[in-house]
Amino acid sequence: MKYIRMLKKVLNDAIRRDWIKSNPLSSFKWHFKWPKREVLSMKEFRLYINIYSL
C-alpha cells in the first residue's frame, strides 16, 4: 500500500513537471518557487527504472 502511494506521488510529480516544462509562463513560477525540484532525485529515478523494467 505504501509503495502504491509513493508511486502515485512520483508519477503525479512527473506529470506536473512535464506540463510545467511545456508551458513557459508556469515554468518561471516553478523555477522561482521550487528550484531544487526541477531534476529528479536519485530515489525517484531508480523508482522509474524499476517501473519501466517490469
C-alpha distance matrix in Angstrom:
0.0 3.8 5.4 5.2 6.3 8.7 9.8 10.8 12.6 14.4 15.5 16.7 18.6 20.1 21.2 22.7 24.4 25.9 27.2 28.7 30.3 31.9 33.3 35.9 36.3 32.7 32.6 35.1 33.1 29.9 32.0 33.7 30.6 28.1 30.2 27.7 24.9 27.1 26.1 22.7 21.8 21.8 18.1 17.4 20.1 18.7 15.4 17.6 19.6 16.8 15.6 19.3 20.3 18.0
3.8 0.0 3.8 5.5 5.2 6.3 8.6 10.1 10.8 12.4 14.4 15.5 16.7 18.5 20.2 21.2 22.6 24.5 26.0 27.0 28.6 30.6 31.9 34.2 34.5 30.8 30.6 32.8 30.8 27.6 29.4 30.9 27.8 25.2 27.2 24.6 22.0 24.4 23.4 20.0 18.8 18.9 15.1 14.8 17.9 16.6 13.5 16.1 18.3 15.9 15.2 19.0 20.1 18.4
5.4 3.8 0.0 3.8 5.5 5.1 6.1 8.7 9.9 10.5 12.2 14.1 15.3 16.4 18.3 19.9 20.9 22.5 24.3 25.6 26.7 28.7 30.4 32.7 33.4 29.9 29.3 31.8 30.2 26.8 28.4 30.4 27.6 24.7 26.3 23.6 20.8 22.8 21.4 17.8 16.8 16.5 12.8 12.3 14.9 13.4 10.1 12.7 14.7 12.1 11.5 15.2 16.3 14.7
5.2 5.5 3.8 0.0 3.8 5.4 5.0 6.2 8.6 9.9 10.5 12.1 14.1 15.3 16.4 18.2 19.7 21.0 22.5 24.1 25.5 27.1 28.7 31.3 32.0 28.5 28.3 31.0 29.3 26.0 28.1 30.1 27.3 24.7 26.7 24.3 21.2 22.9 21.9 18.5 18.2 18.4 15.0 13.5 16.0 15.1 11.4 13.0 15.5 13.1 11.4 14.9 16.5 14.7
6.3 5.2 5.5 3.8 0.0 3.8 5.4 5.2 6.3 8.8 10.1 10.6 12.4 14.4 15.5 16.6 18.3 20.1 21.3 22.5 24.3 26.0 27.2 29.7 30.0 26.3 26.3 28.8 26.8 23.7 25.9 27.5 24.5 22.1 24.4 22.2 19.2 21.3 20.8 17.7 17.3 18.2 14.8 13.2 16.4 16.1 12.6 14.3 17.2 15.5 13.9 17.3 19.3 17.9
8.7 6.3 5.1 5.4 3.8 0.0 3.8 5.5 5.1 6.2 8.6 9.9 10.6 12.4 14.3 15.3 16.4 18.4 20.1 21.0 22.4 24.5 25.9 28.1 28.6 25.0 24.5 26.9 25.1 21.8 23.5 25.4 22.6 19.8 21.7 19.2 16.3 18.4 17.5 14.3 13.7 14.4 11.0 9.6 12.9 12.7 9.5 11.5 14.5 13.1 12.1 15.5 17.5 16.8
9.8 8.6 6.1 5.0 5.4 3.8 0.0 3.8 5.4 5.2 6.1 8.5 9.8 10.6 12.3 14.1 15.2 16.5 18.3 19.8 21.0 22.7 24.5 26.9 27.9 24.4 23.9 26.6 25.2 21.8 23.7 26.0 23.5 20.6 22.3 20.1 16.8 18.2 17.1 13.7 13.9 14.4 11.4 9.1 11.6 11.6 7.9 8.9 12.1 10.8 9.0 12.2 14.5 13.8
10.8 10.1 8.7 6.2 5.2 5.5 3.8 0.0 3.8 5.5 5.2 6.0 8.5 9.8 10.5 12.1 14.0 15.3 16.4 18.0 19.8 21.2 22.6 25.3 25.9 22.4 22.4 25.2 23.5 20.4 22.7 24.8 22.2 19.8 22.0 20.3 16.8 18.1 17.8 15.0 15.7 17.0 14.3 11.5 14.2 14.8 11.3 11.6 15.0 14.2 11.8 14.5 17.3 16.4
12.6 10.8 9.9 8.6 6.3 5.1 5.4 3.8 0.0 3.8 5.5 5.2 6.1 8.7 10.0 10.5 12.1 14.3 15.4 16.3 18.1 20.1 21.2 23.5 23.8 20.2 20.0 22.5 20.7 17.5 19.7 21.6 18.8 16.4 18.7 16.9 13.5 15.3 15.3 12.7 13.3 15.2 12.6 10.0 13.2 14.4 11.4 12.0 15.6 15.3 13.6 16.2 19.0 18.8
14.4 12.4 10.5 9.9 8.8 6.2 5.2 5.5 3.8 0.0 3.8 5.5 5.0 6.2 8.7 9.9 10.4 12.3 14.3 15.2 16.3 18.5 20.1 22.2 23.1 19.7 18.9 21.6 20.3 16.8 18.5 20.9 18.6 15.7 17.3 15.3 11.8 13.1 12.4 9.5 10.4 12.0 9.9 6.7 9.6 11.2 8.4 8.6 12.3 12.6 11.1 13.4 16.3 16.6
15.5 14.4 12.2 10.5 10.1 8.6 6.1 5.2 5.5 3.8 0.0 3.8 5.3 5.0 6.2 8.5 9.6 10.5 12.3 14.1 15.2 16.6 18.5 21.1 22.3 19.0 18.5 21.6 20.6 17.3 19.4 22.0 20.0 17.4 19.0 17.6 13.8 14.3 13.8 11.3 13.1 14.6 12.9 9.3 11.1 12.8 10.0 8.7 12.5 12.9 10.5 12.2 15.6 15.7
16.7 15.5 14.1 12.1 10.6 9.9 8.5 6.0 5.2 5.5 3.8 0.0 3.8 5.4 5.1 6.1 8.4 9.9 10.6 12.1 14.1 15.5 16.6 19.4 19.9 16.5 16.6 19.6 18.1 15.1 17.7 19.9 17.7 15.6 17.9 17.0 13.2 13.9 14.5 12.6 14.6 16.8 15.2 11.8 14.0 16.1 13.3 12.4 16.1 16.7 14.3 15.9 19.3 19.4
18.6 16.7 15.3 14.1 12.4 10.6 9.8 8.5 6.1 5.0 5.3 3.8 0.0 3.8 5.5 5.2 6.0 8.6 9.9 10.4 12.0 14.2 15.4 17.5 18.2 14.7 14.1 16.9 15.6 12.2 14.4 16.8 14.7 12.2 14.2 13.2 9.4 10.2 10.9 9.4 11.5 14.2 13.2 9.9 12.1 14.7 12.7 11.9 15.6 16.7 15.0 16.5 19.8 20.5
20.1 18.5 16.4 15.3 14.4 12.4 10.6 9.8 8.7 6.2 5.0 5.4 3.8 0.0 3.8 5.5 5.0 6.1 8.6 9.8 10.4 12.3 14.3 16.6 18.0 15.0 13.9 17.1 16.6 13.2 15.0 18.0 16.6 14.0 15.2 14.3 10.5 10.0 10.0 8.6 11.4 13.7 13.3 9.5 10.6 13.5 11.9 10.0 13.4 15.2 13.4 14.0 17.5 18.6
21.2 20.2 18.3 16.4 15.5 14.3 12.3 10.5 10.0 8.7 6.2 5.1 5.5 3.8 0.0 3.8 5.4 5.2 6.2 8.6 9.9 10.8 12.5 15.5 16.7 13.8 13.5 17.0 16.4 13.5 16.0 18.8 17.5 15.5 17.1 16.9 13.2 12.4 13.2 12.2 15.2 17.5 16.9 13.2 14.2 17.0 14.9 12.8 16.2 17.7 15.2 15.6 19.3 20.1
22.7 21.2 19.9 18.2 16.6 15.3 14.1 12.1 10.5 9.9 8.5 6.1 5.2 5.5 3.8 0.0 3.8 5.5 5.2 6.1 8.5 10.0 10.7 13.3 13.9 10.6 10.7 13.9 12.9 10.2 13.1 15.5 14.0 12.5 14.6 14.9 11.3 10.8 12.6 12.5 15.3 18.2 17.8 14.4 15.8 18.8 17.1 15.4 18.9 20.5 18.3 19.0 22.6 23.5
24.4 22.6 20.9 19.7 18.3 16.4 15.2 14.0 12.1 10.4 9.6 8.4 6.0 5.0 5.4 3.8 0.0 3.8 5.5 5.1 6.1 8.6 9.9 11.8 13.1 10.2 8.9 12.2 11.9 8.7 10.7 13.8 12.9 10.9 12.1 12.4 9.0 7.5 9.3 9.8 13.0 16.0 16.4 13.0 13.9 17.3 16.3 14.4 17.6 19.8 18.2 18.5 21.9 23.4
25.9 24.5 22.5 21.0 20.1 18.4 16.5 15.3 14.3 12.3 10.5 9.9 8.6 6.1 5.2 5.5 3.8 0.0 3.8 5.5 5.1 6.3 8.8 11.3 13.4 11.2 9.9 13.6 14.1 11.4 13.2 16.4 16.2 14.4 15.1 15.6 12.3 10.2 11.3 11.7 15.3 17.8 18.3 14.8 14.8 18.2 17.2 14.6 17.5 19.9 18.0 17.6 21.1 22.7
27.2 26.0 24.3 22.5 21.3 20.1 18.3 16.4 15.4 14.3 12.3 10.6 9.9 8.6 6.2 5.2 5.5 3.8 0.0 3.8 5.5 5.2 6.4 9.7 11.1 8.9 9.0 12.7 12.8 10.9 13.4 16.1 15.8 14.9 16.2 17.3 14.1 12.3 14.2 14.9 18.3 21.1 21.4 17.8 18.3 21.6 20.3 17.8 20.9 23.0 20.8 20.5 24.2 25.4
28.7 27.0 25.6 24.1 22.5 21.0 19.8 18.0 16.3 15.2 14.1 12.1 10.4 9.8 8.6 6.1 5.1 5.5 3.8 0.0 3.8 5.4 5.1 7.3 8.3 5.7 5.3 9.0 9.1 7.3 9.8 12.4 12.4 11.8 13.0 14.7 12.0 10.1 12.8 14.3 17.6 20.7 21.3 18.1 18.8 22.3 21.3 19.3 22.3 24.6 22.8 22.8 26.4 27.8
30.3 28.6 26.7 25.5 24.3 22.4 21.0 19.8 18.1 16.3 15.2 14.1 12.0 10.4 9.9 8.5 6.1 5.1 5.5 3.8 0.0 3.8 5.5 6.6 9.2 7.8 5.7 9.3 10.8 8.8 10.0 13.2 14.0 12.9 13.0 14.6 12.3 9.3 11.5 13.5 17.0 19.8 21.0 17.9 17.8 21.5 21.1 18.7 21.3 24.1 22.6 22.0 25.4 27.3
31.9 30.6 28.7 27.1 26.0 24.5 22.7 21.2 20.1 18.5 16.6 15.5 14.2 12.3 10.8 10.0 8.6 6.3 5.2 5.4 3.8 0.0 3.8 6.3 9.2 8.8 7.8 11.3 12.9 11.7 13.2 16.1 17.0 16.4 16.7 18.4 16.0 13.1 15.1 16.7 20.3 23.0 24.0 20.7 20.4 24.0 23.3 20.6 23.1 25.8 23.9 23.0 26.5 28.2
33.3 31.9 30.4 28.7 27.2 25.9 24.5 22.6 21.2 20.1 18.5 16.6 15.4 14.3 12.5 10.7 9.9 8.8 6.4 5.1 5.5 3.8 0.0 3.8 5.7 5.7 6.0 9.1 10.5 10.3 12.2 14.4 15.4 15.6 16.3 18.6 16.5 14.1 16.7 18.7 22.1 25.1 26.0 22.8 23.0 26.6 25.8 23.4 26.1 28.7 26.7 26.2 29.8 31.3
35.9 34.2 32.7 31.3 29.7 28.1 26.9 25.3 23.5 22.2 21.1 19.4 17.5 16.6 15.5 13.3 11.8 11.3 9.7 7.3 6.6 6.3 3.8 0.0 3.8 5.6 4.8 6.7 9.2 9.7 10.6 12.6 14.5 15.1 15.1 18.0 16.5 13.9 16.8 19.4 22.6 25.7 27.1 24.2 24.2 28.0 27.6 25.3 27.9 30.7 29.1 28.5 32.0 33.8
36.3 34.5 33.4 32.0 30.0 28.6 27.9 25.9 23.8 23.1 22.3 19.9 18.2 18.0 16.7 13.9 13.1 13.4 11.1 8.3 9.2 9.2 5.7 3.8 0.0 3.8 5.3 5.7 7.1 9.0 10.5 11.3 13.0 14.5 15.2 18.4 17.1 15.2 18.5 21.0 24.1 27.4 28.5 25.6 26.2 29.9 29.3 27.4 30.2 32.7 31.1 30.9 34.4 36.0
32.7 30.8 29.9 28.5 26.3 25.0 24.4 22.4 20.2 19.7 19.0 16.5 14.7 15.0 13.8 10.6 10.2 11.2 8.9 5.7 7.8 8.8 5.7 5.6 3.8 0.0 3.7 5.3 5.1 6.0 8.6 9.7 10.4 11.6 13.0 15.8 14.2 12.7 16.2 18.3 21.2 24.7 25.4 22.6 23.5 27.1 26.3 24.6 27.7 29.9 28.3 28.4 32.0 33.4
32.6 30.6 29.3 28.3 26.3 24.5 23.9 22.4 20.0 18.9 18.5 16.6 14.1 13.9 13.5 10.7 8.9 9.9 9.0 5.3 5.7 7.8 6.0 4.8 5.3 3.7 0.0 3.8 5.5 5.0 6.2 8.5 9.9 10.2 10.6 13.4 12.0 9.9 13.3 15.9 18.8 22.2 23.4 20.7 21.2 25.0 24.6 22.8 25.6 28.2 26.9 26.8 30.2 32.0
35.1 32.8 31.8 31.0 28.8 26.9 26.6 25.2 22.5 21.6 21.6 19.6 16.9 17.1 17.0 13.9 12.2 13.6 12.7 9.0 9.3 11.3 9.1 6.7 5.7 5.3 3.8 0.0 3.8 5.4 5.3 6.1 8.6 10.0 10.0 13.5 13.1 11.4 14.9 17.9 20.5 23.9 25.3 23.0 23.7 27.4 27.3 25.8 28.5 31.1 30.1 30.1 33.4 35.3
33.1 30.8 30.2 29.3 26.8 25.1 25.2 23.5 20.7 20.3 20.6 18.1 15.6 16.6 16.4 12.9 11.9 14.1 12.8 9.1 10.8 12.9 10.5 9.2 7.1 5.1 5.5 3.8 0.0 3.8 5.5 5.0 6.0 8.2 9.6 12.9 12.3 11.6 15.4 17.9 20.1 23.8 24.7 22.4 23.7 27.3 26.7 25.6 28.7 30.9 29.8 30.3 33.6 35.1
29.9 27.6 26.8 26.0 23.7 21.8 21.8 20.4 17.5 16.8 17.3 15.1 12.2 13.2 13.5 10.2 8.7 11.4 10.9 7.3 8.8 11.7 10.3 9.7 9.0 6.0 5.0 5.4 3.8 0.0 3.8 5.4 5.3 5.6 7.2 10.0 8.7 8.1 11.9 14.2 16.4 20.1 21.0 18.6 19.9 23.5 23.0 21.9 25.0 27.2 26.2 26.8 30.0 31.6
32.0 29.4 28.4 28.1 25.9 23.5 23.7 22.7 19.7 18.5 19.4 17.7 14.4 15.0 16.0 13.1 10.7 13.2 13.4 9.8 10.0 13.2 12.2 10.6 10.5 8.6 6.2 5.3 5.5 3.8 0.0 3.8 5.6 5.4 4.8 8.3 8.4 7.2 10.9 13.9 15.9 19.5 20.9 19.0 19.9 23.5 23.7 22.7 25.4 27.9 27.3 27.7 30.7 32.6
33.7 30.9 30.4 30.1 27.5 25.4 26.0 24.8 21.6 20.9 22.0 19.9 16.8 18.0 18.8 15.5 13.8 16.4 16.1 12.4 13.2 16.1 14.4 12.6 11.3 9.7 8.5 6.1 5.0 5.4 3.8 0.0 3.8 5.9 6.1 9.8 10.6 10.5 14.1 16.9 18.5 22.1 23.3 21.7 23.0 26.5 26.5 25.8 28.6 30.9 30.3 31.0 34.0 35.8
30.6 27.8 27.6 27.3 24.5 22.6 23.5 22.2 18.8 18.6 20.0 17.7 14.7 16.6 17.5 14.0 12.9 16.2 15.8 12.4 14.0 17.0 15.4 14.5 13.0 10.4 9.9 8.6 6.0 5.3 5.6 3.8 0.0 3.8 6.2 9.0 9.3 10.3 13.8 16.0 17.2 21.0 21.6 20.1 21.9 25.1 24.8 24.5 27.5 29.4 28.8 29.9 32.9 34.3
28.1 25.2 24.7 24.7 22.1 19.8 20.6 19.8 16.4 15.7 17.4 15.6 12.2 14.0 15.5 12.5 10.9 14.4 14.9 11.8 12.9 16.4 15.6 15.1 14.5 11.6 10.2 10.0 8.2 5.6 5.4 5.9 3.8 0.0 3.8 5.5 5.5 7.1 10.3 12.3 13.4 17.2 17.9 16.4 18.2 21.4 21.2 21.1 24.0 25.9 25.5 26.6 29.5 31.0
30.2 27.2 26.3 26.7 24.4 21.7 22.3 22.0 18.7 17.3 19.0 17.9 14.2 15.2 17.1 14.6 12.1 15.1 16.2 13.0 13.0 16.7 16.3 15.1 15.2 13.0 10.6 10.0 9.6 7.2 4.8 6.1 6.2 3.8 0.0 3.8 5.6 6.1 8.9 11.7 12.8 16.3 17.8 16.7 17.8 21.1 21.6 21.3 23.8 26.1 26.1 26.9 29.5 31.5
27.7 24.6 23.6 24.3 22.2 19.2 20.1 20.3 16.9 15.3 17.6 17.0 13.2 14.3 16.9 14.9 12.4 15.6 17.3 14.7 14.6 18.4 18.6 18.0 18.4 15.8 13.4 13.5 12.9 10.0 8.3 9.8 9.0 5.5 3.8 0.0 3.8 5.7 7.1 9.2 9.4 12.9 14.4 13.7 15.0 18.0 18.7 18.9 21.2 23.3 23.7 24.7 27.1 29.0
24.9 22.0 20.8 21.2 19.2 16.3 16.8 16.8 13.5 11.8 13.8 13.2 9.4 10.5 13.2 11.3 9.0 12.3 14.1 12.0 12.3 16.0 16.5 16.5 17.1 14.2 12.0 13.1 12.3 8.7 8.4 10.6 9.3 5.5 5.6 3.8 0.0 3.8 5.5 6.9 8.0 11.8 12.7 11.2 12.8 16.0 16.1 16.0 18.7 20.7 20.6 21.7 24.3 26.1
27.1 24.4 22.8 22.9 21.3 18.4 18.2 18.1 15.3 13.1 14.3 13.9 10.2 10.0 12.4 10.8 7.5 10.2 12.3 10.1 9.3 13.1 14.1 13.9 15.2 12.7 9.9 11.4 11.6 8.1 7.2 10.5 10.3 7.1 6.1 5.7 3.8 0.0 3.8 6.7 9.2 12.6 14.2 12.2 12.8 16.4 16.8 15.9 18.3 20.9 20.7 21.1 23.9 26.0
26.1 23.4 21.4 21.9 20.8 17.5 17.1 17.8 15.3 12.4 13.8 14.5 10.9 10.0 13.2 12.6 9.3 11.3 14.2 12.8 11.5 15.1 16.7 16.8 18.5 16.2 13.3 14.9 15.4 11.9 10.9 14.1 13.8 10.3 8.9 7.1 5.5 3.8 0.0 3.8 6.3 9.2 11.4 9.8 9.6 13.2 14.2 13.3 15.3 18.1 18.3 18.7 21.0 23.4
22.7 20.0 17.8 18.5 17.7 14.3 13.7 15.0 12.7 9.5 11.3 12.6 9.4 8.6 12.2 12.5 9.8 11.7 14.9 14.3 13.5 16.7 18.7 19.4 21.0 18.3 15.9 17.9 17.9 14.2 13.9 16.9 16.0 12.3 11.7 9.2 6.9 6.7 3.8 0.0 3.8 6.4 8.0 6.0 6.1 9.7 10.4 9.9 12.1 14.5 14.9 15.6 17.9 20.1
21.8 18.8 16.8 18.2 17.3 13.7 13.9 15.7 13.3 10.4 13.1 14.6 11.5 11.4 15.2 15.3 13.0 15.3 18.3 17.6 17.0 20.3 22.1 22.6 24.1 21.2 18.8 20.5 20.1 16.4 15.9 18.5 17.2 13.4 12.8 9.4 8.0 9.2 6.3 3.8 0.0 3.8 5.4 5.3 6.2 8.7 9.9 10.7 12.5 14.4 15.5 16.8 18.5 20.5
21.8 18.9 16.5 18.4 18.2 14.4 14.4 17.0 15.2 12.0 14.6 16.8 14.2 13.7 17.5 18.2 16.0 17.8 21.1 20.7 19.8 23.0 25.1 25.7 27.4 24.7 22.2 23.9 23.8 20.1 19.5 22.1 21.0 17.2 16.3 12.9 11.8 12.6 9.2 6.4 3.8 0.0 3.8 5.5 5.0 6.2 8.6 9.9 10.6 12.3 14.3 15.5 16.5 18.7
18.1 15.1 12.8 15.0 14.8 11.0 11.4 14.3 12.6 9.9 12.9 15.2 13.2 13.3 16.9 17.8 16.4 18.3 21.4 21.3 21.0 24.0 26.0 27.1 28.5 25.4 23.4 25.3 24.7 21.0 20.9 23.3 21.6 17.9 17.8 14.4 12.7 14.2 11.4 8.0 5.4 3.8 0.0 3.8 5.4 5.3 6.3 8.8 10.1 10.7 12.4 14.5 15.5 17.1
17.4 14.8 12.3 13.5 13.2 9.6 9.1 11.5 10.0 6.7 9.3 11.8 9.9 9.5 13.2 14.4 13.0 14.8 17.8 18.1 17.9 20.7 22.8 24.2 25.6 22.6 20.7 23.0 22.4 18.6 19.0 21.7 20.1 16.4 16.7 13.7 11.2 12.2 9.8 6.0 5.3 5.5 3.8 0.0 3.8 5.5 5.0 6.3 8.7 9.8 10.5 12.4 14.2 15.7
20.1 17.9 14.9 16.0 16.4 12.9 11.6 14.2 13.2 9.6 11.1 14.0 12.1 10.6 14.2 15.8 13.9 14.8 18.3 18.8 17.8 20.4 23.0 24.2 26.2 23.5 21.2 23.7 23.7 19.9 19.9 23.0 21.9 18.2 17.8 15.0 12.8 12.8 9.6 6.1 6.2 5.0 5.4 3.8 0.0 3.8 5.4 5.2 6.4 8.7 10.0 10.8 12.4 14.7
18.7 16.6 13.4 15.1 16.1 12.7 11.6 14.8 14.4 11.2 12.8 16.1 14.7 13.5 17.0 18.8 17.3 18.2 21.6 22.3 21.5 24.0 26.6 28.0 29.9 27.1 25.0 27.4 27.3 23.5 23.5 26.5 25.1 21.4 21.1 18.0 16.0 16.4 13.2 9.7 8.7 6.2 5.3 5.5 3.8 0.0 3.8 5.4 5.1 6.2 8.6 10.0 10.5 12.6
15.4 13.5 10.1 11.4 12.6 9.5 7.9 11.3 11.4 8.4 10.0 13.3 12.7 11.9 14.9 17.1 16.3 17.2 20.3 21.3 21.1 23.3 25.8 27.6 29.3 26.3 24.6 27.3 26.7 23.0 23.7 26.5 24.8 21.2 21.6 18.7 16.1 16.8 14.2 10.4 9.9 8.6 6.3 5.0 5.4 3.8 0.0 3.8 5.4 5.1 6.2 8.7 9.9 11.0
17.6 16.1 12.7 13.0 14.3 11.5 8.9 11.6 12.0 8.6 8.7 12.4 11.9 10.0 12.8 15.4 14.4 14.6 17.8 19.3 18.7 20.6 23.4 25.3 27.4 24.6 22.8 25.8 25.6 21.9 22.7 25.8 24.5 21.1 21.3 18.9 16.0 15.9 13.3 9.9 10.7 9.9 8.8 6.3 5.2 5.4 3.8 0.0 3.8 5.4 5.1 6.2 8.5 10.2
19.6 18.3 14.7 15.5 17.2 14.5 12.1 15.0 15.6 12.3 12.5 16.1 15.6 13.4 16.2 18.9 17.6 17.5 20.9 22.3 21.3 23.1 26.1 27.9 30.2 27.7 25.6 28.5 28.7 25.0 25.4 28.6 27.5 24.0 23.8 21.2 18.7 18.3 15.3 12.1 12.5 10.6 10.1 8.7 6.4 5.1 5.4 3.8 0.0 3.8 5.5 5.3 6.0 8.8
16.8 15.9 12.1 13.1 15.5 13.1 10.8 14.2 15.3 12.6 12.9 16.7 16.7 15.2 17.7 20.5 19.8 19.9 23.0 24.6 24.1 25.8 28.7 30.7 32.7 29.9 28.2 31.1 30.9 27.2 27.9 30.9 29.4 25.9 26.1 23.3 20.7 20.9 18.1 14.5 14.4 12.3 10.7 9.8 8.7 6.2 5.1 5.4 3.8 0.0 3.8 5.6 5.3 6.5
15.6 15.2 11.5 11.4 13.9 12.1 9.0 11.8 13.6 11.1 10.5 14.3 15.0 13.4 15.2 18.3 18.2 18.0 20.8 22.8 22.6 23.9 26.7 29.1 31.1 28.3 26.9 30.1 29.8 26.2 27.3 30.3 28.8 25.5 26.1 23.7 20.6 20.7 18.3 14.9 15.5 14.3 12.4 10.5 10.0 8.6 6.2 5.1 5.5 3.8 0.0 3.8 5.6 5.6
19.3 19.0 15.2 14.9 17.3 15.5 12.2 14.5 16.2 13.4 12.2 15.9 16.5 14.0 15.6 19.0 18.5 17.6 20.5 22.8 22.0 23.0 26.2 28.5 30.9 28.4 26.8 30.1 30.3 26.8 27.7 31.0 29.9 26.6 26.9 24.7 21.7 21.1 18.7 15.6 16.8 15.5 14.5 12.4 10.8 10.0 8.7 6.2 5.3 5.6 3.8 0.0 3.8 5.5
20.3 20.1 16.3 16.5 19.3 17.5 14.5 17.3 19.0 16.3 15.6 19.3 19.8 17.5 19.3 22.6 21.9 21.1 24.2 26.4 25.4 26.5 29.8 32.0 34.4 32.0 30.2 33.4 33.6 30.0 30.7 34.0 32.9 29.5 29.5 27.1 24.3 23.9 21.0 17.9 18.5 16.5 15.5 14.2 12.4 10.5 9.9 8.5 6.0 5.3 5.6 3.8 0.0 3.8
18.0 18.4 14.7 14.7 17.9 16.8 13.8 16.4 18.8 16.6 15.7 19.4 20.5 18.6 20.1 23.5 23.4 22.7 25.4 27.8 27.3 28.2 31.3 33.8 36.0 33.4 32.0 35.3 35.1 31.6 32.6 35.8 34.3 31.0 31.5 29.0 26.1 26.0 23.4 20.1 20.5 18.7 17.1 15.7 14.7 12.6 11.0 10.2 8.8 6.5 5.6 5.5 3.8 0.0
